[in-house]
Structures are given as structure tokens and as C-alpha cells.
């Protein structure tokens, strides 16, 4: 039977965008092991559809893959902010678009992370001004057809593919 591991100790490592916490666990067989966990605020990613059924993407450099990717807009949920409020703010900040937003679920960011990533679907989106980037944000707004976006998902060329699939499924657009 699978059992939870027993936490023995915890230490915080260097932090920047995320904090790394190293937990020492006692495993079910008595062995001990260290696991590094990413901690931080929850985030949100938005599948935004215009009235013409184009998908609004944010082209940006991603340091993990070391590539410029066409991504779903999104980011961190600020303290006191709901996932819907964060989705609306991030969509407008990164792309200049606004729309009707619905949260369709959430997933864990990764097996070694404590954050949840909320999936938001925005419909009837229209541009209302330009993006307003925060520190360290450099994006270019891209519009692609649903067909091209589905191909983009299948190729795995974005970091929020799970959110893209979840929102397309919710909207009946897979």
C-alpha cells in the first residue's frame, strides 16, 4: 500500500522567481531522501478566443526551454486576487485583450511543486489598448486560428499545453 512519506526536516534554498525548499523525508521502507520542491504563489493560464475564433497567444522567451515560444497568456495570482481576477489582469497586461472569463479547473504545476495552475477560458475577446508589461516581461501578441493552435498543442511547443487541452475540451472545440 502506498503511504505518505514522513517529513523529517525542511530547509529553504536560494530564491528568485520561485523558492526552493528541500524536504528530508523518511520513506515507507525507513530510508531517508531529500526532495527539492518549488514553492510560490498559484498561477493562471488563459485560453483566449476572439469573436472570430482566433486564439490569442503571447510570444515570449522561456528560460527553462531556452526558446521563444507562443504561449497562453498567464502568470502569478497576486495576494488577495481570485483566479478570475488574475486571469483578466494577466490577459490584458500581456496582450491588451479583454473578454468574458471562466475558470474551468486547475492542475498541479508539477510533481515537485506546491503550486496549482488555474485554467481559464476567455471568450469574445477584443483588443482594448496595448499590453502593459511588468518588470521582466517582454511579449508579442500573436493571433492564430483554432486549427493552427490545435497543431501547436500537438507539437508540445508551449509550457501550458494541459491548460490548452482542458479549455478546448470545456468549450467543445477539441
ZAVOVEX-380211 format. One record per residue (C-alpha): residue number from 1; x, z, y negated. Coordinates in nm, 4 decimals. Layout:
+--------+----------+----------+----------+
| drenfi |       xx |       zz |       yy |
+--------+----------+----------+----------+
|    NUM |        X |        Z |        Y |
...
+--------+----------+----------+----------+
//
This chain:
+--------+----------+----------+----------+
| drenfi |       xx |       zz |       yy |
+--------+----------+----------+----------+
|      1 |   0.0000 |   0.0000 |   0.0000 |
|      2 |   0.1304 |  -0.0900 |  -0.3457 |
|      3 |   0.1717 |   0.2165 |  -0.5660 |
|      4 |   0.2655 |   0.2586 |  -0.9311 |
|      5 |   0.6298 |   0.3377 |  -0.9952 |
|      6 |   0.7118 |   0.6823 |  -1.1345 |
|      7 |   0.8647 |   0.6749 |  -1.4849 |
|      8 |   1.1796 |   0.8931 |  -1.4918 |
|      9 |   1.3199 |   0.8186 |  -1.8390 |
|     10 |   1.2959 |   0.5819 |  -2.1316 |
|     11 |   1.5412 |   0.4600 |  -2.3974 |
|     12 |   1.4884 |   0.2218 |  -2.6859 |
|     13 |   1.7376 |  -0.0574 |  -2.7433 |
|     14 |   1.8131 |  -0.2708 |  -3.0455 |
|     15 |   1.5114 |  -0.4147 |  -3.2158 |
|     16 |   1.4359 |  -0.7101 |  -3.4344 |
|     17 |   1.1145 |  -0.9010 |  -3.3939 |
|     18 |   1.0377 |  -0.7009 |  -3.0774 |
|     19 |   1.1644 |  -0.3691 |  -2.9471 |
|     20 |   1.3250 |  -0.3499 |  -2.6058 |
|     21 |   1.2556 |  -0.0302 |  -2.4120 |
|     22 |   1.4448 |   0.0386 |  -2.0911 |
|     23 |   1.2416 |   0.2401 |  -1.8425 |
|     24 |   1.4045 |   0.4025 |  -1.5397 |
|     25 |   1.1601 |   0.4167 |  -1.2501 |
|     26 |   1.1531 |   0.5773 |  -0.9119 |
|     27 |   1.0358 |   0.3125 |  -0.6701 |
|     28 |   0.7990 |   0.3827 |  -0.3775 |
|     29 |   1.0980 |   0.3945 |  -0.1390 |
|     30 |   1.2804 |   0.6547 |  -0.3553 |
|     31 |   1.5308 |   0.4105 |  -0.5088 |
|     32 |   1.5738 |   0.4055 |  -0.8872 |
|     33 |   1.5744 |   0.0945 |  -1.1056 |
|     34 |   1.5914 |   0.0110 |  -1.4765 |
|     35 |   1.3435 |  -0.2369 |  -1.6251 |
|     36 |   1.3621 |  -0.3764 |  -1.9776 |
|     37 |   1.0217 |  -0.4075 |  -2.1429 |
|     38 |   0.9323 |  -0.5904 |  -2.4632 |
|     39 |   0.7074 |  -0.3774 |  -2.6809 |
|     40 |   0.5331 |  -0.4500 |  -3.0061 |
|     41 |   0.2025 |  -0.5463 |  -3.1576 |
|     42 |  -0.0511 |  -0.7631 |  -2.9770 |
|     43 |  -0.0727 |  -1.1265 |  -3.0788 |
|     44 |  -0.3256 |  -1.4054 |  -3.1022 |
|     45 |  -0.3087 |  -1.7813 |  -3.0430 |
|     46 |  -0.5753 |  -2.0202 |  -3.1667 |
|     47 |  -0.7045 |  -2.3468 |  -3.0249 |
|     48 |  -0.8419 |  -2.5014 |  -3.3435 |
|     49 |  -1.0686 |  -2.8071 |  -3.3277 |
|     50 |  -1.1650 |  -3.0141 |  -3.6299 |
|     51 |  -1.5127 |  -3.1594 |  -3.6670 |
|     52 |  -1.3632 |  -3.4868 |  -3.5390 |
|     53 |  -1.2457 |  -3.3026 |  -3.2216 |
|     54 |  -0.8788 |  -3.3172 |  -3.3133 |
|     55 |  -0.6576 |  -3.0217 |  -3.2179 |
|     56 |  -0.4663 |  -2.8516 |  -3.4995 |
|     57 |  -0.1098 |  -2.7660 |  -3.3971 |
|     58 |   0.1857 |  -2.6042 |  -3.5717 |
|     59 |   0.5161 |  -2.7830 |  -3.5121 |
|     60 |   0.7917 |  -2.5232 |  -3.5269 |
|     61 |   1.1299 |  -2.4279 |  -3.3861 |
|     62 |   1.1206 |  -2.1777 |  -3.0982 |
|     63 |   1.4468 |  -1.9881 |  -3.0380 |
|     64 |   1.3699 |  -1.8989 |  -2.6732 |
|     65 |   1.3422 |  -2.2590 |  -2.5504 |
|     66 |   1.5756 |  -2.3681 |  -2.8362 |
|     67 |   1.3402 |  -2.6550 |  -2.9193 |
|     68 |   1.0963 |  -2.7734 |  -3.1829 |
|     69 |   0.7538 |  -2.7500 |  -3.0171 |
|     70 |   0.3978 |  -2.8430 |  -3.1109 |
|     71 |   0.2360 |  -2.5020 |  -3.0694 |
|     72 |  -0.1022 |  -2.3402 |  -3.1059 |
|     73 |  -0.1109 |  -2.1554 |  -3.4378 |
|     74 |  -0.0882 |  -1.7808 |  -3.3970 |
|     75 |   0.1072 |  -1.4649 |  -3.4445 |
|     76 |   0.1052 |  -1.0880 |  -3.4551 |
|     77 |  -0.2086 |  -0.8835 |  -3.5110 |
|     78 |  -0.1341 |  -0.6544 |  -3.8049 |
|     79 |  -0.2227 |  -0.2832 |  -3.8025 |
|     80 |  -0.5934 |  -0.2339 |  -3.8718 |
|     81 |  -0.6704 |  -0.6013 |  -3.8111 |
|     82 |  -0.9064 |  -0.7270 |  -3.5400 |
|     83 |  -0.8046 |  -1.0224 |  -3.3215 |
|     84 |  -1.0639 |  -1.2408 |  -3.5025 |
|     85 |  -0.9262 |  -1.1420 |  -3.8445 |
|     86 |  -0.5693 |  -1.2094 |  -3.7306 |
|     87 |  -0.6715 |  -1.5468 |  -3.5860 |
|     88 |  -0.8338 |  -1.6519 |  -3.9144 |
|     89 |  -0.5320 |  -1.5366 |  -4.1155 |
|     90 |  -0.2740 |  -1.6991 |  -3.8859 |
|     91 |  -0.4649 |  -2.0293 |  -3.8670 |
|     92 |  -0.4850 |  -2.0517 |  -4.2467 |
|     93 |  -0.1268 |  -1.9319 |  -4.3038 |
|     94 |   0.0337 |  -2.1710 |  -4.0557 |
|     95 |  -0.1857 |  -2.4800 |  -4.1025 |
|     96 |  -0.4122 |  -2.4444 |  -4.4078 |
|     97 |  -0.7174 |  -2.4838 |  -4.1797 |
|     98 |  -1.0216 |  -2.2571 |  -4.1529 |
|     99 |  -1.3089 |  -2.2617 |  -3.9055 |
|    100 |  -1.5587 |  -2.0569 |  -3.7041 |
|    101 |  -1.3550 |  -1.8332 |  -3.4741 |
|    102 |  -1.4485 |  -1.6722 |  -3.1444 |
|    103 |  -1.2267 |  -1.4591 |  -2.9207 |
|    104 |  -1.2608 |  -1.5912 |  -2.5650 |
|    105 |  -1.0364 |  -1.3397 |  -2.3874 |
|    106 |  -0.6849 |  -1.2066 |  -2.3592 |
|    107 |  -0.3893 |  -1.2085 |  -2.1228 |
|    108 |  -0.0725 |  -1.0057 |  -2.0870 |
|    109 |   0.2170 |  -1.1660 |  -2.2724 |
|    110 |   0.4438 |  -1.1359 |  -1.9672 |
|    111 |   0.5099 |  -0.9097 |  -1.6692 |
|    112 |   0.7855 |  -0.7354 |  -1.8675 |
|    113 |   0.5886 |  -0.6949 |  -2.1906 |
|    114 |   0.3352 |  -0.4380 |  -2.3116 |
|    115 |   0.1513 |  -0.6722 |  -2.5496 |
|    116 |  -0.1666 |  -0.8656 |  -2.4993 |
|    117 |  -0.2129 |  -1.2174 |  -2.6324 |
|    118 |  -0.5679 |  -1.2840 |  -2.7500 |
|    119 |  -0.7136 |  -1.6319 |  -2.7036 |
|    120 |  -0.9178 |  -1.7575 |  -2.9990 |
|    121 |  -1.1234 |  -2.0741 |  -3.0237 |
|    122 |  -1.1823 |  -2.2086 |  -3.3750 |
|    123 |  -1.4338 |  -2.4895 |  -3.4203 |
|    124 |  -1.5468 |  -2.7071 |  -3.7098 |
|    125 |  -1.2080 |  -2.6567 |  -3.8694 |
|    126 |  -1.1270 |  -2.8160 |  -4.2003 |
|    127 |  -0.8270 |  -2.8023 |  -4.4255 |
|    128 |  -0.8631 |  -2.5733 |  -4.7255 |
|    129 |  -0.5336 |  -2.5913 |  -4.9061 |
|    130 |  -0.1863 |  -2.5826 |  -4.7669 |
|    131 |  -0.0161 |  -2.3378 |  -4.5377 |
|    132 |   0.1244 |  -2.0158 |  -4.6848 |
|    133 |   0.4247 |  -1.9211 |  -4.4756 |
|    134 |   0.5614 |  -1.5712 |  -4.4370 |
|    135 |   0.9283 |  -1.4835 |  -4.4091 |
|    136 |   1.0989 |  -1.6839 |  -4.1371 |
|    137 |   0.8037 |  -1.9197 |  -4.0840 |
|    138 |   0.8644 |  -2.2927 |  -4.1063 |
|    139 |   0.5770 |  -2.5020 |  -3.9709 |
|    140 |   0.4461 |  -2.8533 |  -3.9997 |
|    141 |   0.0764 |  -2.9127 |  -3.9284 |
|    142 |   0.0010 |  -3.1732 |  -3.6617 |
|    143 |  -0.3362 |  -3.3164 |  -3.5555 |
|    144 |  -0.3680 |  -3.4617 |  -3.2048 |
|    145 |  -0.6584 |  -3.5949 |  -3.0024 |
|    146 |  -0.8040 |  -3.3865 |  -2.7205 |
|    147 |  -0.6627 |  -3.6391 |  -2.4728 |
|    148 |  -0.3101 |  -3.6004 |  -2.6142 |
|    149 |  -0.3479 |  -3.2218 |  -2.6237 |
|    150 |  -0.4507 |  -3.2096 |  -2.2569 |
|    151 |  -0.1390 |  -3.4171 |  -2.1743 |
|    152 |   0.0690 |  -3.1772 |  -2.3848 |
|    153 |  -0.0695 |  -2.8827 |  -2.1844 |
|    154 |   0.0006 |  -3.0513 |  -1.8505 |
|    155 |   0.3613 |  -3.1130 |  -1.9542 |
|    156 |   0.4073 |  -2.7449 |  -2.0465 |
|    157 |   0.5577 |  -2.8264 |  -2.3843 |
|    158 |   0.4210 |  -2.5204 |  -2.5661 |
|    159 |   0.4509 |  -2.1460 |  -2.5224 |
|    160 |   0.0761 |  -2.0677 |  -2.5234 |
|    161 |  -0.0425 |  -2.3110 |  -2.2539 |
|    162 |  -0.2520 |  -2.0379 |  -2.0887 |
|    163 |  -0.4463 |  -1.9893 |  -2.4133 |
|    164 |  -0.4965 |  -2.3648 |  -2.4488 |
|    165 |  -0.6417 |  -2.3930 |  -2.0995 |
|    166 |  -0.8591 |  -2.0846 |  -2.1426 |
|    167 |  -1.0084 |  -2.2095 |  -2.4686 |
|    168 |  -1.0664 |  -2.5638 |  -2.3392 |
|    169 |  -1.2383 |  -2.4187 |  -2.0335 |
|    170 |  -1.4552 |  -2.1906 |  -2.2503 |
|    171 |  -1.5544 |  -2.4887 |  -2.4664 |
|    172 |  -1.6284 |  -2.7077 |  -2.1621 |
|    173 |  -1.3534 |  -2.9505 |  -2.2635 |
|    174 |  -1.1224 |  -2.9442 |  -1.9636 |
+--------+----------+----------+----------+
//
